[in-house]
Amino acid sequence: MSRKPYPTDVSDAEWDLIKSMIPAERKRKRGKKREVDMPEVVKP
């Protein structure tokens, strides 16, 4: 599924700067897997 890009979208360079601040998805047997792409929910 593709979507229309918005001017507020995070660029690759911006994402490289902030991705280390976003908790990584845990690799465990319990719990629900993350369903969203984290750059899609982060706004500058």
Distance bins in CASP14 RR format, pairs under 12 A and 6 or more apart:
PFRMAT RR
TARGET T0000
AUTHOR 0000-0000-0000
RMODE 2
METHOD distances of the structure
MODEL  1
1 37 0 0 0 0 0 1 0 0 0 0 0
1 40 0 0 0 0 0 1 0 0 0 0 0
2 40 0 0 0 0 0 1 0 0 0 0 0
3 9 0 0 0 0 1 0 0 0 0 0 0
3 37 0 0 0 0 0 1 0 0 0 0 0
3 40 0 0 0 0 1 0 0 0 0 0 0
5 11 0 0 0 0 0 1 0 0 0 0 0
5 39 0 0 0 0 0 1 0 0 0 0 0
5 40 0 0 0 0 0 1 0 0 0 0 0
6 40 0 0 0 0 0 1 0 0 0 0 0
6 43 0 0 0 0 1 0 0 0 0 0 0
6 44 0 0 0 0 0 1 0 0 0 0 0
7 43 0 0 0 0 0 1 0 0 0 0 0
7 44 0 0 0 0 1 0 0 0 0 0 0
8 14 0 0 0 0 0 1 0 0 0 0 0
8 39 0 0 0 0 0 1 0 0 0 0 0
8 40 0 0 0 0 0 1 0 0 0 0 0
8 41 0 0 0 0 0 1 0 0 0 0 0
8 42 0 0 0 0 0 1 0 0 0 0 0
8 43 1 0 1 0 0 0 0 0 0 0 0
8 44 1 0 0 1 0 0 0 0 0 0 0
9 15 0 0 0 0 1 0 0 0 0 0 0
9 37 0 0 0 0 0 1 0 0 0 0 0
9 39 0 0 0 0 1 0 0 0 0 0 0
9 40 0 0 0 0 1 0 0 0 0 0 0
9 41 0 0 0 0 0 1 0 0 0 0 0
9 42 0 0 0 0 1 0 0 0 0 0 0
9 43 0 0 0 0 1 0 0 0 0 0 0
9 44 0 0 0 0 1 0 0 0 0 0 0
10 16 0 0 0 0 1 0 0 0 0 0 0
10 17 0 0 0 0 1 0 0 0 0 0 0
10 18 1 0 0 1 0 0 0 0 0 0 0
10 19 0 0 0 0 1 0 0 0 0 0 0
10 22 0 0 0 0 0 1 0 0 0 0 0
10 37 0 0 0 0 0 1 0 0 0 0 0
10 38 0 0 0 0 1 0 0 0 0 0 0
10 39 1 0 1 0 0 0 0 0 0 0 0
10 40 0 0 0 0 1 0 0 0 0 0 0
10 41 0 0 0 0 1 0 0 0 0 0 0
10 42 1 0 1 0 0 0 0 0 0 0 0
10 43 1 0 0 1 0 0 0 0 0 0 0
10 44 1 0 1 0 0 0 0 0 0 0 0
11 17 0 0 0 0 1 0 0 0 0 0 0
11 18 0 0 0 0 0 1 0 0 0 0 0
11 39 0 0 0 0 1 0 0 0 0 0 0
11 42 0 0 0 0 0 1 0 0 0 0 0
11 44 0 0 0 0 1 0 0 0 0 0 0
12 18 0 0 0 0 0 1 0 0 0 0 0
12 19 0 0 0 0 0 1 0 0 0 0 0
12 39 0 0 0 0 1 0 0 0 0 0 0
13 19 0 0 0 0 0 1 0 0 0 0 0
13 39 0 0 0 0 0 1 0 0 0 0 0
13 44 0 0 0 0 0 1 0 0 0 0 0
14 21 0 0 0 0 0 1 0 0 0 0 0
14 39 0 0 0 0 1 0 0 0 0 0 0
14 42 0 0 0 0 1 0 0 0 0 0 0
14 43 0 0 0 0 0 1 0 0 0 0 0
14 44 1 0 1 0 0 0 0 0 0 0 0
15 21 0 0 0 0 0 1 0 0 0 0 0
15 22 0 0 0 0 1 0 0 0 0 0 0
15 37 0 0 0 0 0 1 0 0 0 0 0
15 38 0 0 0 0 1 0 0 0 0 0 0
15 39 1 0 1 0 0 0 0 0 0 0 0
15 40 0 0 0 0 0 1 0 0 0 0 0
15 41 0 0 0 0 0 1 0 0 0 0 0
15 42 1 0 0 1 0 0 0 0 0 0 0
15 43 0 0 0 0 0 1 0 0 0 0 0
15 44 0 0 0 0 1 0 0 0 0 0 0
16 22 0 0 0 0 0 1 0 0 0 0 0
16 39 0 0 0 0 0 1 0 0 0 0 0
17 39 0 0 0 0 0 1 0 0 0 0 0
17 42 0 0 0 0 0 1 0 0 0 0 0
17 44 0 0 0 0 0 1 0 0 0 0 0
18 38 0 0 0 0 1 0 0 0 0 0 0
18 39 0 0 0 0 1 0 0 0 0 0 0
18 41 0 0 0 0 0 1 0 0 0 0 0
18 42 1 0 0 1 0 0 0 0 0 0 0
18 43 0 0 0 0 0 1 0 0 0 0 0
18 44 0 0 0 0 1 0 0 0 0 0 0
19 37 0 0 0 0 0 1 0 0 0 0 0
19 38 1 0 0 1 0 0 0 0 0 0 0
19 39 1 0 0 1 0 0 0 0 0 0 0
19 42 0 0 0 0 1 0 0 0 0 0 0
20 38 0 0 0 0 0 1 0 0 0 0 0
21 38 0 0 0 0 0 1 0 0 0 0 0
21 42 0 0 0 0 1 0 0 0 0 0 0
22 34 0 0 0 0 0 1 0 0 0 0 0
22 36 0 0 0 0 0 1 0 0 0 0 0
22 37 0 0 0 0 0 1 0 0 0 0 0
22 38 1 0 1 0 0 0 0 0 0 0 0
22 39 0 0 0 0 1 0 0 0 0 0 0
22 40 0 0 0 0 0 1 0 0 0 0 0
22 41 0 0 0 0 1 0 0 0 0 0 0
22 42 1 0 0 1 0 0 0 0 0 0 0
23 34 0 0 0 0 1 0 0 0 0 0 0
23 38 0 0 0 0 1 0 0 0 0 0 0
24 34 0 0 0 0 1 0 0 0 0 0 0
24 38 0 0 0 0 1 0 0 0 0 0 0
25 31 0 0 0 0 0 1 0 0 0 0 0
25 32 0 0 0 0 0 1 0 0 0 0 0
25 33 1 0 0 1 0 0 0 0 0 0 0
25 34 1 0 1 0 0 0 0 0 0 0 0
25 35 0 0 0 0 0 1 0 0 0 0 0
25 36 0 0 0 0 0 1 0 0 0 0 0
25 37 0 0 0 0 0 1 0 0 0 0 0
25 38 0 0 0 0 1 0 0 0 0 0 0
26 32 0 0 0 0 0 1 0 0 0 0 0
26 33 0 0 0 0 1 0 0 0 0 0 0
26 34 0 0 0 0 1 0 0 0 0 0 0
27 33 0 0 0 0 1 0 0 0 0 0 0
27 34 0 0 0 0 0 1 0 0 0 0 0
28 34 0 0 0 0 0 1 0 0 0 0 0
34 40 0 0 0 0 0 1 0 0 0 0 0
34 41 0 0 0 0 0 1 0 0 0 0 0
35 41 0 0 0 0 0 1 0 0 0 0 0
36 42 0 0 0 0 0 1 0 0 0 0 0
END
